[in-house]
Amino acid sequence: MNKMEINDESRIAMCDQFMSHSQCHSAPITLHEKGQGNIIDVVNNGTMGFIQPEKNGDIIAITAYHVYEKLIKDNLFSCINGFEFDMKNNLIAFSKALDIATFKVKEKFVHKTGKKIIQNNLNKWPPPKPQIGKGCFFGGFPGHERRQNKENINFGFCFITSVIHSIDDTKITIHMDRSKFIKINGIPPVDYKFGGVSGAPLFLVYETPILTMEFGGIICEGESFGEDAIFFASPAWVISPNGEIADI
């Protein structure tokens, strides 16, 4: 497929499409102290996605391991978009080195959260490895954007689209270059705090020959440095169709 020059209006429309896709497939995780009787009291939060690697196969909930580690270490309980979810008893596997944790989840529960399951449209698993310089996007729920009162929790959504900067066997690196920002619903300030985006599903953009968006990994770390930021994702190819994680 030949590359076409596109104007700013087309870029904004494409970014809107990517952001909508990311919002539909990313859910906020909230961690709470046990015995408080009020899920509005949030100790910490992160992001989760739901994947189905094979047609009619298992549905797997995914997030960053350090989100799950916080729950275990501090004896907390978790909610996904406001609905209680037992991460400990639904755990399939985790890797501290890769910063991934996977969980069993029912389709009915995913629908209850209002989110969608990430389907494998390429009909093969794992999906192809991304190429350096190719497009990608993700979105999650930074903790400092969370607003709560006695009755409700409202989550702010942070969306990033960029290109793959580098790849190795265990990590995908994404560089956010502020000089190339396209303003959609606002631009994050310098030194923006991304804590809470961990666990967000990373989507890769392919031309096959039409434009497709496929699951590519899990965001495990993001850090601002001055005007720019860098993100690290653990790749999809380390996750098996049943949720087990490769020993790397």
C-alpha positions, -999 to 999 in steps of 0.1 A, spaced: 0 0 0 14 33 -10 17 59 18 -5 90 13 1 125 26 -27 134 50 -36 168 63 -41 179 100 -79 173 98 -73 137 87 -47 132 114 -71 144 140 -99 121 127 -75 92 128 -64 100 163 -100 102 174 -106 68 160 -76 54 178 -86 70 211 -122 57 208 -108 22 202 -84 25 232 -112 38 255 -135 9 246 -108 -17 255 -91 -2 286 -106 -4 320 -96 13 353 -85 -9 382 -89 5 417 -74 -10 448 -91 -6 482 -85 -15 518 -105 -45 530 -131 -40 557 -137 -3 550 -171 -9 535 -167 19 510 -152 13 476 -149 50 471 -118 50 493 -91 43 466 -56 34 477 -41 31 442 -52 25 406 -40 11 373 -54 -1 340 -66 -34 326 -74 -49 292 -93 -81 282 -79 -102 253 -92 -133 234 -61 -147 216 -80 -174 198 -115 -174 183 -140 -189 208 -110 -193 232 -103 -182 267 -108 -145 276 -78 -132 296 -76 -101 318 -42 -84 316 -24 -58 336 11 -49 348 25 -72 375 34 -43 398 -3 -34 400 -11 -69 412 19 -69 435 6 -38 453 -27 -56 460 -10 -87 474 16 -68 494 -9 -45 511 -38 -71 513 -61 -50 492 -91 -59 471 -98 -47 436 -125 -33 414 -126 -30 376 -145 1 365 -164 -1 398 -172 -38 399 -154 -60 424 -129 -85 408 -110 -111 428 -75 -108 412 -59 -132 436 -83 -161 430 -85 -155 393 -47 -153 387 -34 -174 359 3 -164 358 26 -135 365 62 -124 356 80 -99 377 107 -96 351 83 -89 323 59 -69 346 28 -88 334 0 -105 353 -29 -125 336 -62 -135 351 -93 -156 343 -123 -136 335 -158 -143 322 -173 -126 292 -203 -116 313 -181 -97 337 -163 -78 309 -197 -67 295 -208 -56 330 -178 -33 331 -190 -16 299 -157 -25 281 -150 -46 251 -129 -77 246 -98 -73 223 -103 -97 195 -75 -112 174 -84 -102 139 -53 -116 123 -64 -152 132 -30 -162 144 -12 -159 178 10 -143 187 4 -113 164 34 -102 143 61 -83 160 59 -45 155 84 -27 133 105 2 145 90 35 132 55 20 128 25 35 146 11 25 180 -13 39 206 -26 32 241 -46 49 269 -50 45 306 -62 62 338 -36 83 356 -42 85 394 -39 122 396 -68 126 371 -91 106 393 -119 126 410 -140 111 438 -166 121 463 -188 101 487 -208 86 459 -188 84 427 -153 80 412 -146 97 379 -115 87 359 -96 109 336 -83 91 304 -49 98 291 -44 88 254 -10 85 236 -3 78 200 33 75 187 57 52 169 78 22 180 112 35 190 130 2 197 122 -35 203 140 -64 220 129 -98 233 112 -85 264 104 -48 258 89 -24 233 100 12 238 78 41 227 91 77 227 65 105 231 78 136 212 60 167 223 70 186 191 48 162 171 17 164 193 -17 168 177 -42 185 199 -75 166 203 -89 171 238 -59 189 253 -22 182 256 -5 169 288 16 195 306 54 191 309 64 165 335 29 150 334 25 121 360 15 89 342 11 67 372 -21 47 368 -16 41 330 4 9 339 -14 -22 325 -30 -4 295 -32 -25 264 -9 -13 236 -23 -14 201 -2 -16 169 -12 -1 136 -9 -23 105 -16 -18 68 -29 -52 56 -36 -35 31 -64 -17 50 -56 0 83 -60 -24 112 -54 -21 150 -41 -51 168 -31 -59 204 7 -56 208 15 -56 245 10 -42 280 22 -8 291 44 -14 322 62 19 327 60 55 317 81 85 327 82 121 317 116 138 312 112 175 305 90 180 275 91 144 263 83 110 278 93 74 273 71 43 278 80 6 280 56 -22 271 59 -59 276 51 -76 242 21 -97 233 43 -126 221 52 -136 257 16 -144 265 2 -178 254 -35 -183 243 -43 -197 277 -28 -168 296 5 -185 306 36 -163 303 69 -172 287 98 -178 309 123 -152 296 
